[in-house]
Protein backbone atom coordinates (compact mmCIF):
# COMPACT_ATOMS: atom_id res chain seq x y z
CA UNK A 1 0.00 0.00 0.00
CA UNK A 2 1.56 3.24 -1.12
CA UNK A 3 0.82 6.64 0.40
CA UNK A 4 0.42 9.71 -1.71
CA UNK A 5 2.67 12.72 -1.07
CA UNK A 6 0.10 14.63 0.92
CA UNK A 7 -0.30 11.73 3.36
CA UNK A 8 3.47 11.35 3.65
CA UNK A 9 3.82 15.04 4.51
CA UNK A 10 1.04 14.81 7.09
CA UNK A 11 2.64 11.76 8.74
CA UNK A 12 6.11 13.38 8.76
CA UNK A 13 4.65 16.61 10.16
CA UNK A 14 2.79 14.70 12.87
CA UNK A 15 5.94 12.87 13.90
CA UNK A 16 7.82 16.18 13.95
CA UNK A 17 5.21 17.76 16.21
CA UNK A 18 5.36 14.79 18.59
CA UNK A 19 9.15 15.01 18.78
CA UNK A 20 9.01 18.74 19.51
CA UNK A 21 6.44 18.20 22.27
CA UNK A 22 8.58 15.48 23.88
CA UNK A 23 11.70 17.65 23.73
CA UNK A 24 9.91 20.65 25.23
CA UNK A 25 8.42 18.50 28.00
CA UNK A 26 11.83 17.02 28.82
CA UNK A 27 13.41 20.48 28.83
CA UNK A 28 10.73 21.79 31.16
CA UNK A 29 11.23 18.83 33.54
CA UNK A 30 14.99 19.42 33.64
CA UNK A 31 14.51 23.12 34.34
CA UNK A 32 12.04 22.28 37.13
CA UNK A 33 14.45 19.81 38.72
CA UNK A 34 17.30 22.32 38.48
CA UNK A 35 15.16 24.99 40.13
CA UNK A 36 14.28 22.56 42.94
CA UNK A 37 17.95 21.72 43.45
CA UNK A 38 18.89 25.41 43.56
CA UNK A 39 16.14 26.06 46.13
CA UNK A 40 17.41 23.13 48.18
CA UNK A 41 20.99 24.44 48.04
CA UNK A 42 19.83 27.90 49.10
CA UNK A 43 17.92 26.35 52.00
CA UNK A 44 21.05 24.48 53.10
CA UNK A 45 23.03 27.69 52.96
CA UNK A 46 20.40 29.60 54.94
CA UNK A 47 20.27 26.82 57.54
CA UNK A 48 24.05 26.84 57.74
CA UNK A 49 24.22 23.12 56.97
CA UNK A 50 26.10 23.59 53.71
CA UNK A 51 26.02 20.57 51.47
CA UNK A 52 24.50 20.21 48.07
CA UNK A 53 21.25 18.50 48.95
CA UNK A 54 20.28 14.87 49.27
CA UNK A 55 19.66 14.39 45.56
CA UNK A 56 23.25 14.06 44.45
CA UNK A 57 25.67 11.20 44.27
CA UNK A 58 28.43 13.34 45.76
CA UNK A 59 26.42 14.17 48.88
CA UNK A 60 25.26 10.60 49.40
CA UNK A 61 28.81 9.26 49.12
CA UNK A 62 30.58 11.98 51.12
CA UNK A 63 33.48 10.56 53.18
CA UNK A 64 32.83 7.00 51.94
CA UNK A 65 35.98 4.96 51.25
CA UNK A 66 35.71 3.19 47.86
CA UNK A 67 35.64 -0.62 47.93
CA UNK A 68 37.03 -1.84 44.58
CA UNK A 69 35.12 -5.01 43.82
CA UNK A 70 35.82 -7.41 40.94
CA UNK A 71 33.24 -6.20 38.41
CA UNK A 72 33.61 -2.45 38.93
CA UNK A 73 34.88 -1.78 35.39
CA UNK A 74 32.10 -3.89 33.85
CA UNK A 75 29.53 -1.99 35.89
CA UNK A 76 31.03 1.34 34.80
CA UNK A 77 30.83 0.20 31.16
CA UNK A 78 27.20 -0.93 31.62
CA UNK A 79 26.20 2.46 32.99
CA UNK A 80 28.07 4.30 30.23
CA UNK A 81 26.45 2.15 27.52
CA UNK A 82 22.96 2.63 29.02
CA UNK A 83 22.79 6.05 27.41
CA UNK A 84 21.74 5.97 23.76
CA UNK A 85 23.81 8.90 22.50
CA UNK A 86 22.69 9.09 18.89
CA UNK A 87 19.33 7.38 19.17
CA UNK A 88 17.83 9.74 21.68
CA UNK A 89 15.86 9.80 24.88
CA UNK A 90 13.50 6.92 24.06
CA UNK A 91 16.35 4.43 23.66
CA UNK A 92 18.15 5.15 26.95
CA UNK A 93 18.22 2.14 29.27
CA UNK A 94 17.45 3.60 32.70
CA UNK A 95 16.77 0.12 34.08
CA UNK A 96 20.38 -0.93 33.41
CA UNK A 97 21.64 1.91 35.60
CA UNK A 98 19.18 1.09 38.38
CA UNK A 99 19.95 -2.63 38.23
CA UNK A 100 23.68 -1.90 38.35
CA UNK A 101 23.31 0.30 41.43
CA UNK A 102 21.05 -2.12 43.30
CA UNK A 103 22.54 -4.50 45.87
CA UNK A 104 25.74 -2.47 46.15
CA UNK A 105 27.15 -0.92 49.28
CA UNK A 106 27.95 2.78 49.44
CA UNK A 107 31.64 1.84 49.29
CA UNK A 108 31.08 -0.14 46.09
CA UNK A 109 29.07 2.70 44.53
CA UNK A 110 31.86 5.12 45.49
CA UNK A 111 34.35 2.82 43.73
CA UNK A 112 32.04 2.60 40.70
CA UNK A 113 31.74 6.38 40.61
CA UNK A 114 35.51 6.83 40.80
CA UNK A 115 36.28 4.19 38.13
CA UNK A 116 33.61 5.65 35.85
CA UNK A 117 35.18 9.10 36.08
CA UNK A 118 38.67 7.70 35.49
CA UNK A 119 37.69 5.53 32.51
CA UNK A 120 35.36 7.93 30.70
CA UNK A 121 36.70 11.29 31.90
CA UNK A 122 33.14 12.35 32.72
CA UNK A 123 31.51 13.29 35.97
CA UNK A 124 29.41 10.33 37.11
CA UNK A 125 27.04 12.72 38.87
CA UNK A 126 26.44 14.78 35.71
CA UNK A 127 26.25 11.69 33.50
CA UNK A 128 23.25 10.34 35.42
CA UNK A 129 21.29 13.41 34.35
CA UNK A 130 20.14 11.49 31.25
CA UNK A 131 17.85 9.41 33.47
CA UNK A 132 14.17 10.30 33.54
CA UNK A 133 13.16 12.33 36.60
CA UNK A 134 11.52 9.37 38.31
CA UNK A 135 14.47 7.07 37.65
CA UNK A 136 16.97 9.73 38.72
CA UNK A 137 15.14 10.06 42.04
CA UNK A 138 15.03 6.27 42.34
CA UNK A 139 18.79 6.05 41.67
CA UNK A 140 19.42 8.66 44.40
CA UNK A 141 17.20 6.66 46.77
CA UNK A 142 19.14 3.49 45.98
CA UNK A 143 22.44 5.27 46.64
CA UNK A 144 21.17 7.00 49.77
CA UNK A 145 19.74 3.80 51.26
CA UNK A 146 22.66 1.55 50.30
CA UNK A 147 24.24 -0.19 53.29
N, C-alpha and C positions, 0 to 999 in steps of 0.2 A: 504494500500500500504506500503510495507516494503522496507526499504533501505538496500542495502548491506553495508558491513563494510567500503569499500573504500569511498562510498558516505557519510557515517556518519563521517568519519575522515575529509573529505574535508569540510563538513558543519561546524564541530566543529572548524577546523583550520581557516575557513573564519570568524567565529564569534570571535575567539580569536584575529585575526588581526584587526578587526573592533574595538574591545575593546581597544587594545593597541593604535591604532590611536587616538581614542577619549581621552584616558588618556594623551597621549603626547600633544595633542592639548590643552587640559585644563591646563596642567602644563605650557605650553608655554604662554598661556594667563595670568595666574597668575603671572608668572615671569615678563611679560611685564608690567602688572599693578603695580607690586611692584617697578619696575624700574622707572615708571612714578611718583609714589608717592615719591620715594627717590629724584628724580630730583626736584619735587615740594617743598619738604622740604628744600633741599639745596638752592633753589631760595629764599624761605622765609628767610632763615638764611642770605644769601648774602644781601637781601634787608633790613634786620634788622627788619622785621615784625614778626619774630617768627612764632608761630602757626604750625599746622601740615597739612595745606592744606584744601581746601574746601571739599574734598571727604572723610570726616570722620564724624561719628556721633558726636564724642566728640567736634569737632570744630564747627559744626552746632548748637550744644546745649550748647555752652559755656555761663556761667552765666545765664542760664534759670532756673527759679524756677519750680520744678515739680508740676503739678496739678494732684493729685490722683483722677481719675474719677472712676466710679462704675465698669466698666469692665476691669480694668487694668490687673488683674491676668488672666482673660480669654484670653486677647490679648497676654499676655506674653506666655501662654501655646500654643496658636495658632501658634505663630512664632517659638517656640521651636519644635513643632510637624511638622512644614513645611519641616524640613530637614529629608530626608529618610536615616537614619544612615546606615543600613545594606543593603539597596536595591541599593544604589548608586545614582550617579548624575542625571540619567534620571528620577528618581522618586521624586526628590525634588519638592516642591510646591512653587516656587518663587511668584506666583500670590497671595498666601495667605499672604505672608509677605507684598507685595505691597498694597493689599486691607486693611490690618490691619493698615498700616501707613497712608493711605489716610484719608482725612477729620479729621485729628487730628491737634491740635495746637502744637507748639513747647513745651509748658509746659506739655501737655499730653504725647508727645513722650519722653520727659525727664523722666516723671514718669514711663512710660512703660520700658524704658531703665534701670532705677534703680530697679524696681520690678523684671525684668528679671534677672539681675545680682544677686539680693538677693535670688530669688527662685532657680535658676539653678547653681549658683556659677560659672558662665561663663561670660566673657566679651561680652556684647551685640555687641560691635563694631567688635570684632573678629568673633563672631558667624555668622554675616551677610556675611562673606567671602564665604559661600557656594553658594551664589547667582551667577547666570551667570553674566558676565561682564556688559552686557546691563542692566540687572535688578538691579545690584548693583548701577550703575550710576543713574538709575531711582529712586531707593530708596533714594539715597543721594539728588537728586533733590526734591523729595517729602519732605524730612526733611528740606532742605534748604529753600524751598518756603512755608513751613507751616506758618500760621499766628501766 
